[in-house]
Amino acid sequence: MVITEKLSFFKFVKLFIKLLRGGKHLDMPDVFFKTGREIHVQAFENEHGQVNGEDLPLQAFDLKIWMTKQPFWFNHKEAASQE
């Protein structure tokens, strides 16, 4: 999971360029990278957020994210038979 502080336009462009250059964006001080089977993220102050591109109201967040492995390719015939 990659989390960033709120970035200015110029910092965002810098981050994007570093991203395209092989993951160097993870070395930036405003970027936090964590891995694990379960990640718990808490914001104790009101923050802006988005879900699926939709803006959320200013609020404190308490998120728990679980990781699961899924096959990359989707077999629609197999999925239809399970419904």
Helices and strands as residue ranges (DSSP letters): E 2-4, H 9-20, G 24-27, E 31-33, E 38-51, E 54-66, H 76-82
